[in-house]
Amino acid sequence: DFSPKGGPKGLLAKLGAGKISFPDGNAWTKMSPWAGRFSDPNHPKGYRDITVSNGVATIVGVDEPGDAPWKLTAKVDGDSALIDFSPK
């Protein structure tokens, strides 16, 4: 619903190939393949949110609902990341 910004309400968006596409041809592309929300099979009720800036990933996670979030950092290099799990 873009109506609060003066745009259309009920606009159909489609997700695919690393982007969200709109009927008018506009598309939002993913800024990093690392960025997003991920699940961990060892903690199925938790999540891992990853943001990336200047080659550094920040990972904020929760293992179980009600747990305090934890935070890790990683150095991203293409399709590899060196993650420091020591704070967890």
C-alpha positions in Angstrom: 0.0 0.0 0.0 1.8 3.1 -1.3 -1.2 5.4 -0.7 0.5 7.1 2.4 3.2 8.3 0.0 0.6 9.4 -2.7 0.9 6.1 -4.7 -1.5 3.3 -5.4 -3.2 1.0 -2.9 -3.2 -2.7 -3.6 -0.3 -2.7 -6.0 0.7 -6.3 -7.0 4.4 -7.0 -6.5 6.2 -10.1 -7.7 9.3 -11.6 -6.1 11.9 -13.4 -8.3 15.5 -13.4 -9.4 16.8 -11.3 -6.5 14.3 -8.5 -7.0 10.8 -7.3 -6.4 9.1 -6.2 -9.6 6.1 -3.9 -10.1 3.6 -3.6 -13.0 5.0 -0.1 -14.0 8.4 -1.7 -14.7 10.0 -0.5 -11.5 12.1 -3.1 -9.6 13.8 -3.2 -6.3 17.0 -5.2 -6.5 18.7 -6.9 -3.6 21.8 -4.9 -2.6 23.7 -7.9 -1.3 23.1 -11.6 -1.6 24.0 -11.8 2.1 21.4 -9.3 3.3 18.1 -10.5 4.5 16.4 -12.7 7.1 17.5 -16.3 7.4 16.3 -19.3 9.4 18.5 -21.7 11.3 17.4 -25.4 11.5 19.0 -25.6 15.0 16.7 -22.8 16.2 13.5 -23.1 14.1 11.6 -20.5 16.1 14.5 -18.0 15.8 15.9 -15.9 13.0 19.1 -14.2 11.7 18.9 -10.8 10.2 21.9 -9.8 8.1 22.8 -6.3 6.8 25.9 -5.5 4.8 27.8 -2.2 4.5 31.3 -1.7 3.1 32.2 -5.4 3.1 31.1 -5.9 6.8 28.0 -8.0 7.6 26.2 -7.4 10.9 24.2 -10.4 12.0 21.5 -10.0 14.6 19.9 -13.2 15.8 17.4 -14.6 18.2 17.4 -18.3 19.0 14.0 -18.6 20.7 11.1 -16.2 21.1 11.6 -14.1 24.2 15.4 -14.5 24.1 17.6 -11.3 24.0 19.0 -10.7 20.5 22.7 -11.3 20.0 25.0 -9.6 17.5 27.9 -10.8 15.4 30.0 -9.3 12.6 31.6 -10.8 9.5 33.9 -9.8 6.8 32.3 -10.4 3.4 34.3 -11.1 0.3 32.1 -12.1 -2.7 30.4 -15.4 -1.9 32.4 -16.0 1.3 32.1 -14.5 4.8 34.4 -14.9 7.8 32.1 -14.8 10.8 33.2 -14.1 14.4 31.0 -16.3 16.6 33.0 -15.6 19.7 30.5 -13.0 21.1 27.6 -15.6 21.0 
